[in-house]
Amino acid sequence: MRRLVDVYPELEVGYTRIALISTDTVMQSHEHRAGLGAQWPFLADPGRIVQKDLNIQEYTDPHHDPMIPHTLVLKAGLEIVKIYNGYWYWGRPSIEELRADVREIRRSISPDWDLAAPGLREAWERGERDRFFPYETSTADLLRASS
C-alpha cells in the first residue's frame, strides 16, 4: 500500500482515480488512511454488503469474516478491464502492472495516442480535429463520451 501512496501523484496527473473498500468501520478506515497519508477515498463496509453482493467472503476465516482482496481496473463507464484477486502478496498487482493496465486503457480511448500514426498529421493539417484530444473539452466530458 505504501508504494500506491507514493505513486498516487502520478495517477492524479494521468486523471486516474482509485478507491479502497474494506470491511473496517468508518473510524478504522479513517485511521488507516491517515496513517498511510493516502489521498484517495477509503470506503467502509462493516456490514459486508460488497462482500455478500460479489460473493468474495474469505471462507477459511469465519471468525473475522474478511473479504478476499480484489483489485479491479475499470475504464470509463465502470467497465471492468482486469481483475486481480489474491489474498497473498503475489496475487496483488504491482505498480508496474497497474501502470501498464492504465496505459492500455488510455491508449484505447485516445485516437491520437500515437501522433506518428499514418494519416494523423494530414488530418490535423486539414483541420479534421475529431481524432485529436479535444483541448476545449474537460477530461471528465471526454471520459464520459468514451463510455
N, C-alpha and C positions, 0 to 999 in steps of 0.2 A: 504494500500500500504506500510505503514511503516513496518508492520510485514514481508512482502515479501522482503523488503530491508534487514531486519535483518536476514532472513533465507537464503538469496541468497548464502552466502559462503558454506552452506551445499549442496545446489543444484549443485554448481560447483564441489564439491568433488565427487558427485554422477553422474558426466557427464550429468547433466540435463541443458537444455538451455531454456530460456524464452525470450519473446519479447512482447512489448506493441505497439498496433496500436491505434492511436486516430485521430480525425478529426481536431486536432490542427495544426497550422502552424509549420514549422521546428523550428523556434525560440521559440515558446511556448513549444514545446516538449522538446527542449534542456533545457530550463529554468526549466521545471517541473522535468526532470531527474536530473539535477544538484541540484535543491533544495532538492530533496529526498536523494541524494547521491547514486542513483541507478547505478548499474554496467552493466545492460543489455540494449540492444537497445530499443530506443523509436522511433517508425516509425510514420512519419507524413503523414496524408492522408486528407489534407484540401479539395481536390476535391471529397472526399467521394466515391472513387472508390470501396473500400471494402464494404462500407455500401450498395451501389447500387448492387454490384455483389452478395452479400449474403442476400440482402433484409432484412436488420436489422435496418431500419430507425425507430427512436423513433417518431412515427406518432402523438403523443399527444403534441409535441412541435415543430410545423413547423417553428417558428421564429428562433430557434437556430439550428434546424436540426441535433440533435445528433444521435449517434448510440446507440442501445440497447447494454449494456455491455455484452460481452460474454467472457468466459474463455474456451479455447479449450485445452484439454490434448491430445497430439499426441505421437505416438511412431515412431520408425524408419520408413522411407519412407513416413512420414507425414500422417500416418493413424490416423484418429480421433478415440480416445478411449472413450472420455467422453466430454460432452458439459455442461457447467454451464451457465445459462442465467438468468440474473436478474438485473433489474435496481436498486432495493433496496438492502440494505446491506445483507439481509438473502438469496438473490438469488445468491450471490457470494460464491465461495468455500472458506472454511477455510484453513489455512496452514495444519492442520491435514488431511483434505480431500485430498489436493494435495499430501501430503506425502504418503498417502495410495494409491492413484492412481499411483504415480511414483513407489512405491514399487511393486505394482502388475504388472506394465509394465516390470520392471527389472526381476521379478520372471518369467514372461512369455518368456523372451529371454535368460535366464540363466539356462541351464540344470543342472548346478552344484550348483544351489541356495541352496539346502539342501544337504550338504555333507554327512548327515546320511541316505540319501535315499538308499533303497536296491540296491545293485549291484555297486554303485559308487566306493567304496573303492576297490573292487575286480577289476573293470575296470582300475582304476588307477594303481594298482599293476601289472596288465598285460601289462601296457604301452599303453592302449587304451585311448588316450587323447582327442578324438573328442567330448566328452561330458563335457569337462572342459574348463574354461576360457583360451583362447589362449594367454598366457602371452607374447609371442613373436609377437603378432599382436596388432596394435593400437586399441583403443576403437572405433575410427571413422570407421575403417575397420570392426570391429565386428558388429557395429550397421548397417552399410550398408548391411552386409551379412545376417542380420536377417530380413531385409525388403522384 
